[in-house]
Amino acid sequence: MDEEAAVTEARRRWGDRGAVSIADQWKQARCLVGELCPGPRFRVRGRGSTWEAAFIDADARLVNASRRRADRERGRIR
């Protein structure tokens, strides 16, 4: 899957806010998929070494009810 196909898939999954990004700071999992949020902020839904792996990770996060606090809670103040 190339970057253009990844953008198309992200928009299919998350609508007009669907987007992809490349994270240079991670060598093993540079491909990020997710959605643009107001701010501008990018909410990572999946990460992988390829676009396909990133979308598989996004699916796994939904199925496994991610252990990441950011996916369970809104904001830092309780």
N, C-alpha and C positions, 0 to 999 in steps of 0.2 A: 504494500500500500504506500503510495507516495503522499506528500503533504496535502496536495489538492484533494485527494480521495479522503484523507483524514478530516479535513475541514468539512467536506460534504457529510461524512458520517456524524461528526459532532453536531452539525446543524440538524440532521435528521433526529438525533437523540434529544437535544436540548433546545431546539428551535433557533431563532435568530441569535440568541446569546451563545450558542455553541461555538467553541474555538479550540485551537491547538497552540502549543508553545513548545519551545526547546529550552531546556534548562542546562546551561553550560556548567554549572557547579556540580552536577551529578554525572559521573562518568558511565555508570551502569544503567541508569534509568533517565535518559535525557528527554524522551518524548512525553509531553504532558497533554492530557485532554481534559476538557471541562467547559466551564461557561464564564462569560464575562459578567461581572456584577457591577453595580454602580460604584463609582469611586475614583478612577477605574481600578477594579481588582479582578483577578483571575482566580476562580475557585476550581482547584484541581479535583477532578472526579476520578482520574486514573493516571498511572505513571508506568512507563515501561521502556525497555531498550529498543522497541520498535513501536510503530503506531498500533499494530495489531495487539501487541502485549499491553499497551496502555488501555485499549478498549476492553480487553479481557479483565484487567485490573479494575476498571470502572464497574464492570458487571459483578465481579467478586465482592466489591465493597457494598453493593446493594444486597446481594444474597447473604453475605456473612455479617450484616449489620456492623459495619466497620467499628473497630476498637479505637479509632482516632477520636479524641475529644471534640475536635472541631466539627466533626460530622454529627455528633450527638447533641451538642449544646450551642445555643446562640449567644455569642458575646462572652465576656469574662466575668461580668457581674452577675451574681446569683440573687 
